[in-house]
Amino acid sequence: MAEAAKPSGRDGGRTLLAVEGLQIELERRAQPPAPIARNVSLRVDEGEIVGLIGESGSGKTVTAKSLIGLLPDRIRVAAGRAMYRGRDLFALTPQQMRAVRGAEISLIPQDALHALNPVQVIGRQVGEPVEVHTNRPAADIRDLVVRLLERVRTPDPRARAGDYPHQFSGGMQQRALTAMALSMEPPLILADEPTTALDVTIQAEIIALIRDLRAQTGASFLFISHDLGLVSSLCDRIYVMYAGEIVESGARDGIFGRPRHPYTHALMGAAPRLLGNPERLSTIPGRIPQPSEEMAGCRFRDRCPRVESRCAAPPALREVAEGHAVRCWLA
Amino acid sequence: MLVQSQNVRKTFRAGRLLRRGSGVVALDDVSFSLAEGESLGVVGESGSGKSTLLRTILRLTPYDTGSITFDGKEIAAMDGDSLRRFRQRVQPVFQNPYSTFNPRFSVGASIALGFDLLGNVVKSAIPGEVARLLDDVGLDPDLARSLPHQLSGGQRQRAAIARALAVQPDLLLLDEPTSALDVSVQAQVLNLFKDLQVRYGFSMILVTHDLPVVTFMCDRLLVMKSGAIVERGPTEAVVRAPESEYTRELVSSAL
């Protein structure tokens, strides 16, 4: 089965990360393990900003966390490869993974306040990856931290480096975490809803920062979000996840200009627009199945406005236009 | 006018914990009015004063000068019966309803408190009324027996709406009511507010940083920055031709 989607990326970009057939399972007591990411394949090219969108529980965060060995207890990679610069990330020993995490691939987590240590000053935390991965002298690291905080537009960075997390606003905390993720200038940054908790104007700043970084350092991003507007303005290519599966992938213009999967289509209709809203927003009947829920056939079938008899068989992800793949019989 | 705010000012004094400045002006000469059945949107970023404004209208935060009237009566002067009546007629719905439910009470018991308070329904009829409200907000009445943590985010927000409606309010104050919800669930909840408004006839003040949510929900819009109203008008007109620099910024970041 031709499951691996191979949408073409930005011209000439070499593949930096290629995930193939990733299966993530939740171990359960007295029950077989429950799959929460199902045969996920995705690719990030060098210098590319790739969006991974989907609603809560679609499996997008767990997919990202699996790449740097940060899956919670009882959740494990059951199958698949994640090739990064010639190495399979899933085959690394914990020690090898520690060398990759933060230096090669870093994560900007959701929920900034819980990601920061409340009893350690911001500057120390921002500098920690450099402290762990290099032998640079402490004074050097302190200077670097100030430059990093400056780069994420923290006002008065030298003084603020000595603040504790609770003295930072939510937006400042998120910027500090971004600075931390950048500290080693990693080639790949996994950004997990980095702006969800932020005001729109600060959100716009973080987005501008990500664009700048890509331009300056050539870094690649896997940008996880449920905010379609944000993803449409930032990402080169997009993967849409639903109930543990990639249901559509393609270049931004293809996905937003002509969404082919009924779920992608429904998501776009559900978001209010700035102008020209209908009297009622279109909604998707029913609820998202748990990723672990087994269903015969297409996993969107029960909620799909266009369901047909053939949807009783599971559709494969197949290419419908160049670089545009859809998991739907009707596409 | 249901609500009338005139030249309301609120300054938070700097305590020892605040390191700089001598006080924060949270509301700076805020005047607006809200007619019955109207939906007013308030947008602005954190620190713009929009949540303080909600709290002053709820009479949770006293204001320093100016006046806020509800149904013609000054809210600062209310006490005893008039205050109880006010607390029933004005109901908030917050971003995170989980923290507003008693985690040890079933959802049904939390909603039933409203009927107890109002005393307008005989005890034996309360379970039926709770079931009707849950049905009105699109929840399975069987969920009345669930504890708050057993509901999904969207279900919990619907339950919070049912609880607010139990006391037949005239005004709902909504503080980022859908910010924590997924887009498909947000669509259901926003449609629900509109449907319920037609059925129950309440007015709404909706505070959010999400401009498209306001343009979908509200007839009129206030834009706040640093405690002051920097722009106001019919929602669509403001969005089409924003006059203040700040509103322009908000509009362009929402595009």
Chai-1 contact restraints between the chains, C-beta under 6 A:
chainA,res_idxA,chainB,res_idxB,connection_type,confidence,min_distance_angstrom,max_distance_angstrom,comment,restraint_id
A,E55,B,D182,contact,1.0,0.0,6.0,A-B,restraint_1
A,S56,B,D182,contact,1.0,0.0,6.0,A-B,restraint_2
A,D199,B,E45,contact,1.0,0.0,6.0,A-B,restraint_3
A,D199,B,S46,contact,1.0,0.0,6.0,A-B,restraint_4
A,D199,B,H209,contact,1.0,0.0,6.0,A-B,restraint_5
A,V200,B,H209,contact,1.0,0.0,6.0,A-B,restraint_6
A,V200,B,S253,contact,1.0,0.0,6.0,A-B,restraint_7
A,T201,B,E45,contact,1.0,0.0,6.0,A-B,restraint_8
A,A204,B,S253,contact,1.0,0.0,6.0,A-B,restraint_9
A,H226,B,D182,contact,1.0,0.0,6.0,A-B,restraint_10
A,L267,B,V183,contact,1.0,0.0,6.0,A-B,restraint_11
A,A270,B,V183,contact,1.0,0.0,6.0,A-B,restraint_12
A,A270,B,S184,contact,1.0,0.0,6.0,A-B,restraint_13
A,A270,B,A187,contact,1.0,0.0,6.0,A-B,restraint_14
A,A271,B,V183,contact,1.0,0.0,6.0,A-B,restraint_15
A,P272,B,P212,contact,1.0,0.0,6.0,A-B,restraint_16
A,P272,B,V213,contact,1.0,0.0,6.0,A-B,restraint_17
A,P272,B,F216,contact,1.0,0.0,6.0,A-B,restraint_18
A,R273,B,P212,contact,1.0,0.0,6.0,A-B,restraint_19
A,L274,B,P212,contact,1.0,0.0,6.0,A-B,restraint_20
A,L274,B,T215,contact,1.0,0.0,6.0,A-B,restraint_21
A,L274,B,V239,contact,1.0,0.0,6.0,A-B,restraint_22
A,L274,B,A254,contact,1.0,0.0,6.0,A-B,restraint_23
A,N277,B,F216,contact,1.0,0.0,6.0,A-B,restraint_24
A,R280,B,N191,contact,1.0,0.0,6.0,A-B,restraint_25
A,L281,B,A187,contact,1.0,0.0,6.0,A-B,restraint_26
A,L281,B,N191,contact,1.0,0.0,6.0,A-B,restraint_27
A,T283,B,A187,contact,1.0,0.0,6.0,A-B,restraint_28
A,T283,B,Q188,contact,1.0,0.0,6.0,A-B,restraint_29
A,I284,B,S184,contact,1.0,0.0,6.0,A-B,restraint_30
